[in-house]
Amino acid sequence: MQYHKIKPGQSKERISRTEFIDVFNNANILAVRPIPVKTSPVFQLEFYI
């Protein structure tokens, strides 16, 4: 898996699994948006904090 931190209008930065888990466990998640990938059964999740 790959994990990214996106700052709207600025950048997309790859982060470690450890950093993702830390934020996921400690942040207030406001919404989750599934993003289907049309050419495969894989999908992405976008978390809004």
C-alpha positions as CSV (number, residue, x, y, z in Angstrom):
1,M,0.0,0.0,0.0
2,Q,1.0,3.6,-0.5
3,Y,0.0,6.5,1.8
4,H,-0.1,10.1,0.8
5,K,-0.8,13.4,2.5
6,I,-2.5,15.9,0.2
7,K,-2.6,19.6,1.0
8,P,-5.3,21.1,-1.3
9,G,-3.8,23.3,-4.0
10,Q,-0.3,22.8,-2.8
11,S,1.2,19.3,-2.9
12,K,0.9,15.5,-2.6
13,E,3.5,14.0,-0.3
14,R,4.1,10.3,0.3
15,I,4.2,9.3,3.9
16,S,5.2,6.2,5.8
17,R,2.7,3.5,7.0
18,T,3.6,4.4,10.6
19,E,2.8,8.1,10.1
20,F,-0.5,7.1,8.4
21,I,-1.5,4.8,11.3
22,D,-0.6,7.5,13.9
23,V,-2.7,10.1,12.1
24,F,-5.6,7.6,11.5
25,N,-5.7,6.6,15.2
26,N,-5.3,10.1,16.6
27,A,-7.0,12.6,14.2
28,N,-10.7,13.5,14.1
29,I,-11.8,12.0,10.7
30,L,-14.6,14.1,9.3
31,A,-15.3,12.1,6.2
32,V,-14.1,9.1,4.1
33,R,-14.5,9.2,0.3
34,P,-14.0,6.0,-1.8
35,I,-12.4,6.6,-5.2
36,P,-12.9,3.6,-7.6
37,V,-10.1,2.9,-10.2
38,K,-11.9,2.2,-13.4
39,T,-9.4,-0.2,-14.9
40,S,-9.0,-2.5,-11.9
41,P,-10.9,-3.8,-8.8
42,V,-8.6,-1.6,-6.6
43,F,-10.0,1.5,-5.0
44,Q,-8.6,4.4,-3.0
45,L,-9.8,6.0,0.1
46,E,-9.6,9.7,0.9
47,F,-9.8,10.7,4.5
48,Y,-10.7,14.3,5.4
49,I,-9.4,15.6,8.7
